Amino acid sequence: MISRELKSQSPGSETVTFRYQTAFNDEDEEIFRAGQLVPAGTYVEIDGWRQVTLDVPGTLPASLDGRRAEYRRYYCPWLQETA
């Protein structure tokens, strides 16, 4: 596990620093568990169909079928706007 820091600032408020831990799978992708505080972004449930998009740092949702939900980041470089 690796510890990382995440800084977040809401308009008109102070900067808040979050600490979170992450693990990696065999493909060197970060793995996140349900309930874990994560940076804003899109996440896909591993061995599942669920896709979650967080606009601000927050926690990932639990599974509704009793399994332990684990997520990985979902990258779509072709959807990124070019400057």
ZADO-1210 file (C-alpha; in nm, 4 decimals, padded with zeros to 6 digits):
<atoms>
<atom x="00.0000" y="00.0000" z="00.0000" code="MET" pos="1"/>
<atom x="00.1100" y="00.3524" z="-00.0742" code="ILE" pos="2"/>
<atom x="-00.0057" y="00.6633" z="00.1118" code="SER" pos="3"/>
<atom x="-00.0973" y="00.9656" z="-00.0975" code="ARG" pos="4"/>
<atom x="-00.2231" y="01.3155" z="-00.0284" code="GLU" pos="5"/>
<atom x="-00.5112" y="01.4872" z="-00.2017" code="LEU" pos="6"/>
<atom x="-00.5768" y="01.8606" z="-00.1800" code="LYS" pos="7"/>
<atom x="-00.9238" y="01.9944" z="-00.2431" code="SER" pos="8"/>
<atom x="-01.0640" y="02.3444" z="-00.2385" code="GLN" pos="9"/>
<atom x="-01.4261" y="02.4480" z="-00.2693" code="SER" pos="10"/>
<atom x="-01.5053" y="02.7956" z="-00.4008" code="PRO" pos="11"/>
<atom x="-01.4900" y="03.0420" z="-00.1123" code="GLY" pos="12"/>
<atom x="-01.3366" y="02.7969" z="00.1354" code="SER" pos="13"/>
<atom x="-00.9972" y="02.6908" z="00.2565" code="GLU" pos="14"/>
<atom x="-00.7857" y="02.4118" z="00.1092" code="THR" pos="15"/>
<atom x="-00.8405" y="02.0729" z="00.2739" code="VAL" pos="16"/>
<atom x="-00.5813" y="01.7961" z="00.2569" code="THR" pos="17"/>
<atom x="-00.7000" y="01.4348" z="00.2541" code="PHE" pos="18"/>
<atom x="-00.4781" y="01.1310" z="00.2984" code="ARG" pos="19"/>
<atom x="-00.5678" y="00.8032" z="00.1346" code="TYR" pos="20"/>
<atom x="-00.4005" y="00.4683" z="00.0834" code="GLN" pos="21"/>
<atom x="-00.3993" y="00.2752" z="-00.2362" code="THR" pos="22"/>
<atom x="-00.2993" y="-00.0709" z="-00.3532" code="ALA" pos="23"/>
<atom x="-00.1989" y="-00.1897" z="-00.7009" code="PHE" pos="24"/>
<atom x="-00.3023" y="-00.4906" z="-00.9082" code="ASN" pos="25"/>
<atom x="-00.0775" y="-00.7011" z="-01.1342" code="ASP" pos="26"/>
<atom x="-00.1168" y="-00.4493" z="-01.4200" code="GLU" pos="27"/>
<atom x="00.0092" y="-00.1674" z="-01.1928" code="ASP" pos="28"/>
<atom x="-00.3343" y="-00.0014" z="-01.1767" code="GLU" pos="29"/>
<atom x="-00.4441" y="00.1616" z="-00.8528" code="GLU" pos="30"/>
<atom x="-00.7190" y="-00.0336" z="-00.6753" code="ILE" pos="31"/>
<atom x="-00.9697" y="00.1455" z="-00.4519" code="PHE" pos="32"/>
<atom x="-01.2264" y="-00.0080" z="-00.2158" code="ARG" pos="33"/>
<atom x="-01.5836" y="00.1001" z="-00.1517" code="ALA" pos="34"/>
<atom x="-01.5987" y="00.3631" z="00.1214" code="GLY" pos="35"/>
<atom x="-01.2452" y="00.4794" z="00.0495" code="GLN" pos="36"/>
<atom x="-01.1789" y="00.8508" z="00.0022" code="LEU" pos="37"/>
<atom x="-01.0571" y="00.9065" z="-00.3544" code="VAL" pos="38"/>
<atom x="-00.9734" y="01.1971" z="-00.5865" code="PRO" pos="39"/>
<atom x="-01.2357" y="01.3246" z="-00.8294" code="ALA" pos="40"/>
<atom x="-01.2611" y="01.1179" z="-01.1472" code="GLY" pos="41"/>
<atom x="-01.4325" y="00.8204" z="-01.3073" code="THR" pos="42"/>
<atom x="-01.4022" y="00.4738" z="-01.1561" code="TYR" pos="43"/>
<atom x="-01.5126" y="00.1310" z="-01.2818" code="VAL" pos="44"/>
<atom x="-01.6011" y="-00.1573" z="-01.0520" code="GLU" pos="45"/>
<atom x="-01.3669" y="-00.4520" z="-01.0964" code="ILE" pos="46"/>
<atom x="-01.5581" y="-00.7697" z="-01.1932" code="ASP" pos="47"/>
<atom x="-01.8750" y="-00.5648" z="-01.2226" code="GLY" pos="48"/>
<atom x="-02.0681" y="-00.3297" z="-01.4478" code="TRP" pos="49"/>
<atom x="-02.0837" y="-00.0187" z="-01.2332" code="ARG" pos="50"/>
<atom x="-01.9212" y="00.3081" z="-01.3367" code="GLN" pos="51"/>
<atom x="-01.9000" y="00.5957" z="-01.0869" code="VAL" pos="52"/>
<atom x="-01.8042" y="00.9560" z="-01.1645" code="THR" pos="53"/>
<atom x="-01.7078" y="01.1886" z="-00.8800" code="LEU" pos="54"/>
<atom x="-01.6879" y="01.5613" z="-00.9598" code="ASP" pos="55"/>
<atom x="-01.5189" y="01.6333" z="-00.6261" code="VAL" pos="56"/>
<atom x="-01.3114" y="01.4122" z="-00.3954" code="PRO" pos="57"/>
<atom x="-01.5363" y="01.1687" z="-00.2118" code="GLY" pos="58"/>
<atom x="-01.5998" y="00.8057" z="-00.1224" code="THR" pos="59"/>
<atom x="-01.6800" y="00.5212" z="-00.3569" code="LEU" pos="60"/>
<atom x="-02.0166" y="00.3465" z="-00.3098" code="PRO" pos="61"/>
<atom x="-02.0647" y="-00.0036" z="-00.1726" code="ALA" pos="62"/>
<atom x="-02.1960" y="-00.2861" z="-00.3860" code="SER" pos="63"/>
<atom x="-02.5620" y="-00.3716" z="-00.3486" code="LEU" pos="64"/>
<atom x="-02.5142" y="-00.7470" z="-00.3809" code="ASP" pos="65"/>
<atom x="-02.3137" y="-00.8171" z="-00.0655" code="GLY" pos="66"/>
<atom x="-01.9759" y="-00.8452" z="-00.2377" code="ARG" pos="67"/>
<atom x="-01.6791" y="-00.6287" z="-00.1485" code="ARG" pos="68"/>
<atom x="-01.6640" y="-00.3625" z="-00.4190" code="ALA" pos="69"/>
<atom x="-01.3246" y="-00.2698" z="-00.5603" code="GLU" pos="70"/>
<atom x="-01.2701" y="-00.0060" z="-00.8266" code="TYR" pos="71"/>
<atom x="-01.0018" y="00.1089" z="-01.0675" code="ARG" pos="72"/>
<atom x="-00.9690" y="00.4440" z="-01.2394" code="ARG" pos="73"/>
<atom x="-01.1277" y="00.4759" z="-01.5813" code="TYR" pos="74"/>
<atom x="-00.9204" y="00.6780" z="-01.8260" code="TYR" pos="75"/>
<atom x="-01.0669" y="00.8082" z="-02.1531" code="CYS" pos="76"/>
<atom x="-00.7924" y="01.0124" z="-02.3155" code="PRO" pos="77"/>
<atom x="-00.9965" y="01.0439" z="-02.6346" code="TRP" pos="78"/>
<atom x="-01.2693" y="01.2276" z="-02.4392" code="LEU" pos="79"/>
<atom x="-01.0298" y="01.4888" z="-02.2991" code="GLN" pos="80"/>
<atom x="-01.0744" y="01.8358" z="-02.4390" code="GLU" pos="81"/>
<atom x="-00.7696" y="01.9750" z="-02.6140" code="THR" pos="82"/>
<atom x="-00.6502" y="02.3217" z="-02.5221" code="ALA" pos="83"/>
</atoms>
